[in-house]
Amino acid sequence: MAMDAAALESLILDLHAIEAVKLGSFVLKSGIT
């Protein structure tokens, strides 16, 4: 199953966004601001 560059880039950006949200939530829960 081939993916074009645009779809692959979109997937990567989505993954980065998810990781950023996870990290942000972790920092807030830890009380480190």
CHARMM-style PDB file with segment names, atoms N, HN, CA, C and O in Angstrom:
ATOM      1  N   MET     1       0.845  -1.195   0.000  1.00  0.00      PROA
ATOM      2  CA  MET     1       0.000   0.000   0.000  1.00  0.00      PROA
ATOM      3  C   MET     1       0.880   1.244   0.000  1.00  0.00      PROA
ATOM      4  O   MET     1       1.599   1.517   0.961  1.00  0.00      PROA
ATOM      5  N   ALA     2       0.808   1.981  -1.082  1.00  0.00      PROA
ATOM      6  HN  ALA     2       0.224   1.760  -1.863  1.00  0.00      PROA
ATOM      7  CA  ALA     2       1.668   3.154  -1.236  1.00  0.00      PROA
ATOM      8  C   ALA     2       0.986   4.401  -0.672  1.00  0.00      PROA
ATOM      9  O   ALA     2      -0.220   4.593  -0.830  1.00  0.00      PROA
ATOM     10  N   MET     3       1.779   5.235  -0.016  1.00  0.00      PROA
ATOM     11  HN  MET     3       2.759   5.079   0.112  1.00  0.00      PROA
ATOM     12  CA  MET     3       1.270   6.519   0.476  1.00  0.00      PROA
ATOM     13  C   MET     3       2.000   7.634  -0.249  1.00  0.00      PROA
ATOM     14  O   MET     3       3.214   7.568  -0.444  1.00  0.00      PROA
ATOM     15  N   ASP     4       1.255   8.662  -0.649  1.00  0.00      PROA
ATOM     16  HN  ASP     4       0.269   8.715  -0.491  1.00  0.00      PROA
ATOM     17  CA  ASP     4       1.942   9.780  -1.285  1.00  0.00      PROA
ATOM     18  C   ASP     4       2.594  10.657  -0.220  1.00  0.00      PROA
ATOM     19  O   ASP     4       2.301  10.533   0.969  1.00  0.00      PROA
ATOM     20  N   ALA     5       3.471  11.534  -0.659  1.00  0.00      PROA
ATOM     21  HN  ALA     5       3.709  11.636  -1.625  1.00  0.00      PROA
ATOM     22  CA  ALA     5       4.255  12.343   0.277  1.00  0.00      PROA
ATOM     23  C   ALA     5       3.356  13.217   1.155  1.00  0.00      PROA
ATOM     24  O   ALA     5       3.630  13.395   2.342  1.00  0.00      PROA
ATOM     25  N   ALA     6       2.292  13.757   0.577  1.00  0.00      PROA
ATOM     26  HN  ALA     6       2.069  13.613  -0.388  1.00  0.00      PROA
ATOM     27  CA  ALA     6       1.403  14.641   1.334  1.00  0.00      PROA
ATOM     28  C   ALA     6       0.725  13.890   2.478  1.00  0.00      PROA
ATOM     29  O   ALA     6       0.618  14.407   3.590  1.00  0.00      PROA
ATOM     30  N   ALA     7       0.270  12.670   2.200  1.00  0.00      PROA
ATOM     31  HN  ALA     7       0.357  12.250   1.297  1.00  0.00      PROA
ATOM     32  CA  ALA     7      -0.392  11.876   3.238  1.00  0.00      PROA
ATOM     33  C   ALA     7       0.599  11.511   4.334  1.00  0.00      PROA
ATOM     34  O   ALA     7       0.271  11.556   5.520  1.00  0.00      PROA
ATOM     35  N   LEU     8       1.807  11.152   3.932  1.00  0.00      PROA
ATOM     36  HN  LEU     8       2.074  11.115   2.969  1.00  0.00      PROA
ATOM     37  CA  LEU     8       2.830  10.778   4.901  1.00  0.00      PROA
ATOM     38  C   LEU     8       3.198  11.970   5.779  1.00  0.00      PROA
ATOM     39  O   LEU     8       3.345  11.834   6.993  1.00  0.00      PROA
ATOM     40  N   GLU     9       3.346  13.133   5.160  1.00  0.00      PROA
ATOM     41  HN  GLU     9       3.227  13.244   4.173  1.00  0.00      PROA
ATOM     42  CA  GLU     9       3.686  14.339   5.917  1.00  0.00      PROA
ATOM     43  C   GLU     9       2.569  14.682   6.900  1.00  0.00      PROA
ATOM     44  O   GLU     9       2.829  15.066   8.040  1.00  0.00      PROA
ATOM     45  N   SER    10       1.331  14.540   6.450  1.00  0.00      PROA
ATOM     46  HN  SER    10       1.120  14.227   5.524  1.00  0.00      PROA
ATOM     47  CA  SER    10       0.189  14.822   7.310  1.00  0.00      PROA
ATOM     48  C   SER    10       0.186  13.896   8.516  1.00  0.00      PROA
ATOM     49  O   SER    10      -0.072  14.326   9.640  1.00  0.00      PROA
ATOM     50  N   LEU    11       0.476  12.615   8.276  1.00  0.00      PROA
ATOM     51  HN  LEU    11       0.686  12.266   7.363  1.00  0.00      PROA
ATOM     52  CA  LEU    11       0.517  11.633   9.359  1.00  0.00      PROA
ATOM     53  C   LEU    11       1.587  11.996  10.379  1.00  0.00      PROA
ATOM     54  O   LEU    11       1.352  11.942  11.586  1.00  0.00      PROA
ATOM     55  N   ILE    12       2.766  12.369   9.881  1.00  0.00      PROA
ATOM     56  HN  ILE    12       2.956  12.413   8.900  1.00  0.00      PROA
ATOM     57  CA  ILE    12       3.874  12.744  10.758  1.00  0.00      PROA
ATOM     58  C   ILE    12       3.504  13.969  11.594  1.00  0.00      PROA
ATOM     59  O   ILE    12       3.771  14.016  12.795  1.00  0.00      PROA
ATOM     60  N   LEU    13       2.884  14.960  10.945  1.00  0.00      PROA
ATOM     61  HN  LEU    13       2.667  14.922   9.970  1.00  0.00      PROA
ATOM     62  CA  LEU    13       2.492  16.161  11.673  1.00  0.00      PROA
ATOM     63  C   LEU    13       1.457  15.831  12.745  1.00  0.00      PROA
ATOM     64  O   LEU    13       1.501  16.373  13.850  1.00  0.00      PROA
ATOM     65  N   ASP    14       0.523  14.933  12.410  1.00  0.00      PROA
ATOM     66  HN  ASP    14       0.487  14.493  11.513  1.00  0.00      PROA
ATOM     67  CA  ASP    14      -0.481  14.527  13.395  1.00  0.00      PROA
ATOM     68  C   ASP    14       0.179  13.861  14.593  1.00  0.00      PROA
ATOM     69  O   ASP    14      -0.179  14.140  15.737  1.00  0.00      PROA
ATOM     70  N   LEU    15       1.144  12.982  14.333  1.00  0.00      PROA
ATOM     71  HN  LEU    15       1.435  12.755  13.403  1.00  0.00      PROA
ATOM     72  CA  LEU    15       1.832  12.291  15.420  1.00  0.00      PROA
ATOM     73  C   LEU    15       2.590  13.278  16.301  1.00  0.00      PROA
ATOM     74  O   LEU    15       2.586  13.158  17.526  1.00  0.00      PROA
ATOM     75  N   HSD    16       3.245  14.263  15.665  1.00  0.00      PROA
ATOM     76  HN  HSD    16       3.248  14.361  14.670  1.00  0.00      PROA
ATOM     77  CA  HSD    16       3.969  15.274  16.437  1.00  0.00      PROA
ATOM     78  C   HSD    16       3.001  16.074  17.305  1.00  0.00      PROA
ATOM     79  O   HSD    16       3.306  16.388  18.456  1.00  0.00      PROA
ATOM     80  N   ALA    17       1.834  16.402  16.752  1.00  0.00      PROA
ATOM     81  HN  ALA    17       1.586  16.147  15.817  1.00  0.00      PROA
ATOM     82  CA  ALA    17       0.839  17.171  17.502  1.00  0.00      PROA
ATOM     83  C   ALA    17       0.361  16.383  18.717  1.00  0.00      PROA
ATOM     84  O   ALA    17       0.217  16.934  19.808  1.00  0.00      PROA
ATOM     85  N   ILE    18       0.116  15.082  18.518  1.00  0.00      PROA
ATOM     86  HN  ILE    18       0.233  14.634  17.631  1.00  0.00      PROA
ATOM     87  CA  ILE    18      -0.333  14.226  19.620  1.00  0.00      PROA
ATOM     88  C   ILE    18       0.728  14.168  20.713  1.00  0.00      PROA
ATOM     89  O   ILE    18       0.407  14.279  21.897  1.00  0.00      PROA
ATOM     90  N   GLU    19       1.984  13.995  20.325  1.00  0.00      PROA
ATOM     91  HN  GLU    19       2.244  13.905  19.364  1.00  0.00      PROA
ATOM     92  CA  GLU    19       3.072  13.934  21.307  1.00  0.00      PROA
ATOM     93  C   GLU    19       3.193  15.254  22.059  1.00  0.00      PROA
ATOM     94  O   GLU    19       3.446  15.266  23.264  1.00  0.00      PROA
ATOM     95  N   ALA    20       3.010  16.374  21.344  1.00  0.00      PROA
ATOM     96  HN  ALA    20       2.805  16.365  20.365  1.00  0.00      PROA
ATOM     97  CA  ALA    20       3.093  17.683  21.980  1.00  0.00      PROA
ATOM     98  C   ALA    20       1.992  17.839  23.025  1.00  0.00      PROA
ATOM     99  O   ALA    20       2.224  18.380  24.106  1.00  0.00      PROA
ATOM    100  N   VAL    21       0.792  17.360  22.695  1.00  0.00      PROA
ATOM    101  HN  VAL    21       0.604  16.920  21.818  1.00  0.00      PROA
ATOM    102  CA  VAL    21      -0.329  17.436  23.636  1.00  0.00      PROA
ATOM    103  C   VAL    21      -0.061  16.558  24.855  1.00  0.00      PROA
ATOM    104  O   VAL    21      -0.314  16.969  25.987  1.00  0.00      PROA
ATOM    105  N   LYS    22       0.450  15.350  24.623  1.00  0.00      PROA
ATOM    106  HN  LYS    22       0.655  15.016  23.703  1.00  0.00      PROA
ATOM    107  CA  LYS    22       0.769  14.446  25.728  1.00  0.00      PROA
ATOM    108  C   LYS    22       1.808  15.080  26.647  1.00  0.00      PROA
ATOM    109  O   LYS    22       1.672  15.039  27.870  1.00  0.00      PROA
ATOM    110  N   LEU    23       2.842  15.665  26.056  1.00  0.00      PROA
ATOM    111  HN  LEU    23       2.953  15.698  25.062  1.00  0.00      PROA
ATOM    112  CA  LEU    23       3.901  16.278  26.839  1.00  0.00      PROA
ATOM    113  C   LEU    23       3.358  17.465  27.623  1.00  0.00      PROA
ATOM    114  O   LEU    23       3.685  17.638  28.798  1.00  0.00      PROA
ATOM    115  N   GLY    24       2.535  18.279  26.980  1.00  0.00      PROA
ATOM    116  HN  GLY    24       2.270  18.138  26.026  1.00  0.00      PROA
ATOM    117  CA  GLY    24       1.942  19.432  27.647  1.00  0.00      PROA
ATOM    118  C   GLY    24       1.093  19.012  28.833  1.00  0.00      PROA
ATOM    119  O   GLY    24       1.152  19.629  29.897  1.00  0.00      PROA
ATOM    120  N   SER    25       0.303  17.962  28.649  1.00  0.00      PROA
ATOM    121  HN  SER    25       0.255  17.461  27.785  1.00  0.00      PROA
ATOM    122  CA  SER    25      -0.551  17.470  29.729  1.00  0.00      PROA
ATOM    123  C   SER    25       0.292  16.943  30.879  1.00  0.00      PROA
ATOM    124  O   SER    25      -0.032  17.171  32.044  1.00  0.00      PROA
ATOM    125  N   PHE    26       1.371  16.241  30.556  1.00  0.00      PROA
ATOM    126  HN  PHE    26       1.634  16.056  29.609  1.00  0.00      PROA
ATOM    127  CA  PHE    26       2.257  15.698  31.578  1.00  0.00      PROA
ATOM    128  C   PHE    26       2.881  16.825  32.394  1.00  0.00      PROA
ATOM    129  O   PHE    26       2.951  16.744  33.620  1.00  0.00      PROA
ATOM    130  N   VAL    27       3.332  17.869  31.718  1.00  0.00      PROA
ATOM    131  HN  VAL    27       3.275  17.935  30.722  1.00  0.00      PROA
ATOM    132  CA  VAL    27       3.953  19.000  32.407  1.00  0.00      PROA
ATOM    133  C   VAL    27       2.946  19.675  33.331  1.00  0.00      PROA
ATOM    134  O   VAL    27       3.277  20.021  34.465  1.00  0.00      PROA
ATOM    135  N   LEU    28       1.721  19.863  32.855  1.00  0.00      PROA
ATOM    136  HN  LEU    28       1.452  19.582  31.933  1.00  0.00      PROA
ATOM    137  CA  LEU    28       0.705  20.501  33.682  1.00  0.00      PROA
ATOM    138  C   LEU    28       0.385  19.654  34.908  1.00  0.00      PROA
ATOM    139  O   LEU    28       0.259  20.187  36.010  1.00  0.00      PROA
ATOM    140  N   LYS    29       0.251  18.342  34.730  1.00  0.00      PROA
ATOM    141  HN  LYS    29       0.354  17.909  33.834  1.00  0.00      PROA
ATOM    142  CA  LYS    29      -0.066  17.451  35.844  1.00  0.00      PROA
ATOM    143  C   LYS    29       1.076  17.398  36.849  1.00  0.00      PROA
ATOM    144  O   LYS    29       0.856  17.201  38.044  1.00  0.00      PROA
ATOM    145  N   SER    30       2.303  17.577  36.353  1.00  0.00      PROA
ATOM    146  HN  SER    30       2.482  17.737  35.382  1.00  0.00      PROA
ATOM    147  CA  SER    30       3.469  17.520  37.229  1.00  0.00      PROA
ATOM    148  C   SER    30       3.622  18.806  38.032  1.00  0.00      PROA
ATOM    149  O   SER    30       4.360  18.845  39.017  1.00  0.00      PROA
ATOM    150  N   GLY    31       2.923  19.858  37.611  1.00  0.00      PROA
ATOM    151  HN  GLY    31       2.324  19.827  36.811  1.00  0.00      PROA
ATOM    152  CA  GLY    31       3.006  21.129  38.307  1.00  0.00      PROA
ATOM    153  C   GLY    31       4.223  21.932  37.906  1.00  0.00      PROA
ATOM    154  O   GLY    31       4.551  22.927  38.552  1.00  0.00      PROA
ATOM    155  N   ILE    32       4.900  21.512  36.843  1.00  0.00      PROA
ATOM    156  HN  ILE    32       4.634  20.704  36.318  1.00  0.00      PROA
ATOM    157  CA  ILE    32       6.073  22.240  36.359  1.00  0.00      PROA
ATOM    158  C   ILE    32       5.626  23.171  35.245  1.00  0.00      PROA
ATOM    159  O   ILE    32       5.144  22.723  34.205  1.00  0.00      PROA
ATOM    160  N   THR    33       5.791  24.480  35.471  1.00  0.00      PROA
ATOM    161  HN  THR    33       6.183  24.844  36.316  1.00  0.00      PROA
ATOM    162  CA  THR    33       5.354  25.434  34.459  1.00  0.00      PROA
ATOM    163  C   THR    33       6.478  26.358  34.067  1.00  0.00      PROA
ATOM    164  OT1 THR    33       6.291  27.233  33.220  1.00  0.00      PROA
TER     165      THR     33
END
